Amino acid sequence: MKYQRIKDLREDTNLNQTEFAKIIGMSQTGYSKYETGENDVPTTILIKLADYYNTSIDYILGRTDEHTPYPPSKSNFDE
């Protein structure tokens, strides 16, 4: 699976792969493999991407076209 959205989001912020990889604490080579789909993006990195771009993981994965993150909801565990 090629992760075109993470490439598009990165380019929208005018960062190259090296700059963005440094922001999320990894090598450019490792990050590049996510954009090309050579490696799947682990959950910890998906969370960092969603937080950095203020979007949802579903948007990054192409499950929705809604860029705005979902509003926080009350969990059953909050009771």
DADAZI-V505598 format. One line per field, one symbol per residue. ss: DSSP state (2 for helix, 1 for strand, 0 for the rest). burial: 1 if it has 9 or more other C-alpha atoms within 8 Angstrom, else 0. Layout:
# DADAZI-V505598
ss: ???
burial: ???
This chain:
# DADAZI-V505598
ss: 0002222222220000222222200002222222220000002222222222200022220000000000000002220
burial: 0010111011100010100111000111001111111100000011111110001110111000000000000000000
